Structures are given as structure tokens and as C-alpha cells.
Amino acid sequence: MIKRKITVTYDFNKITKEFCENAMAKYPKCYDYDDDDPNYISNWIDRKITFESFTNTGKVSKSEFSKKNYKERFIQFVKPIAERKFAKEIAKEKMLDRDRDKDTARALKLKAIVDNANWENIQDKDLAVIKTKMSHSKWYSNVVGEMHTPSEYLTVVPVNVAKEAIELQNIRRKHQDDPKFNFWRTSYKCREIRVADHDNQDSYAEIDPTYENWEDIFNCDFLPDSL
């Protein structure tokens, strides 16, 4: 028996009683249907179920379904989804175990290149944006915060090491769910720039999007949409 938490999310139609792994994909026009159509978006309910025991052959343990009086129709729907997710997780773990040493060695070589880049007297156009992320702070949903645009954070490195930084970043992302990967050793020198129309208690805004467009300031040729 293998202990592993696998959560299956699915949709349930309260009118037709249909179980669906992804109703939006199966019924892409569900937003456009008339309110009286049984597959109208409001008739679908998001649900989830978590399994914790699997057999050595990757099947959901029968004990998982004996905990509650599940109908056979639901079991036949959800069981293959859970087993598919389980198999995918096991395959990913094996792949990460196989590649960890090789990826770490490559990451350390890339880190050395990026860390040795020259930051002296560097111009804005010589800085490449290699990653962006938006703030998801709950502050933006309160009375004061909702008057502002969420902060955006840019990760930049010198243009001449941007390709190496991106490759290193991709290796780290590949292992993001790998507890055995050494993220501390493979962290690299970069700069984070905050784009915001407001300061906060932790940091100030380096670029105000009300007046400046950061895409006109830095080199954006290495962003995913540009490659």
C-alpha cells in the first residue's frame, strides 16, 4: 500500500447530475447559453475529493470508497482520474530523482556565469527582464488598496547573461516541488524592481506605471512572449 494524498477537482451539474472533470472545456459556450439551458454556467458546482491510499500497482485502494456510501456512477468517474494523477506524480518524482544531480551541476555552472556578470555603470537598456509577477496582497481589496493597481515585480539581470539566467530559472522551476533540490546553492544574483503607483511599508515604488511603461525602459527580448 502506498500512502499519498491525491486531490481530484471536478464539476457537478445540479440539474443533469453529470460529473465532469472540466465543464468549461466540455461546454465552452456555457457562459453564452440561455439561463434555462441545463449546462448554463450557474448550474455547475465546483467540488473536490482527496484520496490517501493506493495499491502498489497504482490503483485507488478499495478502502477509500468504503469510507462513504459513494454511488457506483461516481466511483467509475473519479477513480481513473485519481489514478492518472497518481501515476503522473510518481513519474515526475522518478524523473526528478533521475535528473537532480545533472540539473544541479548545470545550475551551478550557470549560476557562476550569472553571478560574475558586470553590474558596474550598467544602463537600463542593458538590463533584461526575465520574469514578472503580480502582487496578490489582500490589501488591494480594502477601501484604500482598491484605489491602486497591484504592484508588479520585475526580475532583471544584465543582458549578456540573460540566456543563462533563464536556463537556470527553468531548472529551478522544474524542481520547485522537489524537496531534495538545493535552491539555496543555486540562487543567482539578480535585481528585483517594484512597479507600483504607491509605496508600502516594506518597499518603495521604483517605477510608477501612471507615468512610465517599464517595457520601454528595460530590454524585454527575453520575456517568454518574446522568445
N, C-alpha and C positions, 0 to 999 in steps of 0.2 A: 504493500500500500504506500502511496506517495501523498504526503501532505502538501498541498499547495492551494492558495486562495486564488480562484479564478472567478471574476465577476462578469456576468453577461448582462448587457443592457439591451432592452428591446422595447418595442411599441405594442400596445394593445388597443384594439378598436372596441370602444364600449358599445357600439351599435351592432357591428357584424361579428364581434367576438374573435376577430382574427389576431393572431400573434404574428408579428413581423419584425425581422431583425433591423430593418431600416425603412420605415414607412415613407420617409421623404424621398428616398431613392426609388422605391417601388411605385409610388404615386407622386411623381414630380409636379403634377398640376393640382395637388391637394389644396394649395392656397387659392387657386382660381375657381375651384368647384363652388357650386351653389351651396348655401347653408344646409339645404335639405339633403345633399348628397352624403351618403354614409361615410365616404372617405374624406370628407372635409377635415381640414387640419385640426379643428377643435374636438373632433371625435377620437383622436389618438391620445393615449396616455403613456408617458414615459415610465418604464419600470425596470427593475434590475433584480438579479438573483445571484448569490455567491455560493460557489461550491468549494469544498475544502479537502475532499478525499478523492483520489484517482487510483485506479489499479496500475500495476506495473506495465500494463500494455496500453495505458493512456486513456482508459475508459472511466467515465464517472462512476464512482462507487454506488452500488445499489442502495447503500445506507443513506445516501444523500436524498433520495426520493422517498424514503420511508419515514423521514422526519415529519413530513406533512402529507396530507392526502391529495397529492397532485393528480390531476387528470392525465390520462394516457396521451391525449392530444397535445398537452403542454410538454410532457416529457419528450415526445417524439420531435417536438420543435426545438427545445432548448438544449437537449443532450448533445447533438452533433456540433452545435455552436461552441459549447463549453469545451468539448474535446478538441476542436480545431484550435481554440485559443490556447489550450494547454500544450498541445503539440508545438505550436508556434513559439511559445515561451521556452520550452525545453530546447528547441532547435536554436533559438537565439542564444541561450546560455552556453550551449556547446560551441557555437561559433565564436562567442566572446572568449571562452576559455582557450580555444584554439589560436585566436589571433592576438591575445592580450600581450604576450611578450614581444611579438613582432611589431605591434602597433605602438607599444611603449618605447621601443628602441627608435622607431621612426619619429615619434613625437618628440623625443629628447633631442634628436638631430635638428628638427625644425625649430624647436624652442631656442637652441643655441644660435641659429641664424637670426631669428626674430629679435632675440634679446640683444644681439650685437649690432642692431641697426643704429644708424646715426640720427639722433633726435636734435642735434645742435642746429640752431638757426633755421629750423625747418619751416617752410611756408605752408599755409592752409591747403593749397592745391597739391602739395606733396604728401598729404595725409589721406589715406584711403579708408573709407567707411566699409568695414567688413561685416558688421552686424548691427541691427537696430532692435530695440524692444520698447514697448509702451508700458507706462505705469498702470497698475491695476488697483491702486490705492482706493479704499472706500471713502477717502476724503473728498473725492470728486462727486460723490453723491449727496454731500451735505449742502447746506444753504450757501456757504461761501465757496466751496470747491466746485459746485456745478456751474459757476460763472467762468471757470477756467478750462482750458484744453489740457487733457492728461499729458504729463511730461513724457518726452521721448528721449531715450538714451542711445547714443551712438558709440560704438567701439571703433577706434581708429588706430592704424599703425602706419608707418612710413610706406609709401607706395612700393618701394623697391623690395619689400619683404611681404607684401600683401598676399601673394600666392602661397607662400609658405605658412603664413598665419591662418589662412583659410583652410589649408590642408590639415594643419594642426587642430584647428577648431572642429573640423569634421571628424577627426579621430576621437576627440574628447566627447563630441556629441554621440558618436557611435557607442561609446561606453558609459553613457550617462546613467544607465540603470545597472551598471556593473560595480558592485561594492568592492571588488578586488583591484580595480584600476586606480592608479595613483594620480589623482587630479592635482595634488599639491606639487609634485615633482614636475608635472607637465604644464603648469600655469606659465603664461608668457607675458612679456612686457607689452602693454598697450595703454591707451588712454581712453577714458570714458567721458563723453561730453553730454551735458544735460541741455536739452532743448525744451524751453518752457516759457509760458507767459507770466510766470510768477516764481518767486523764491520760496523755499521752505526752511524748516528748522535744521535740516540736515545738509542742504547744499543750495547753492545759488544757480540761477539760470545763466549759462554761458552764451546761449543764443535765444533770442526772443522771436518765435515764429511769426509774431504780428508784424515784424519789420524785416526779418531776414529769412531766406529759404536756404536751409543748410545744404541742399543739393547743389546750390550754386557756389558754395564756399569750399567744399571738400571734393576729392576725387571719388566718384560714385561708380566707377567702372567695374568694381569688384563685388558689388552687391549681387545677390542671387538673380535678380531680374535682369541684370546687365550682362551676365556671363553667357 
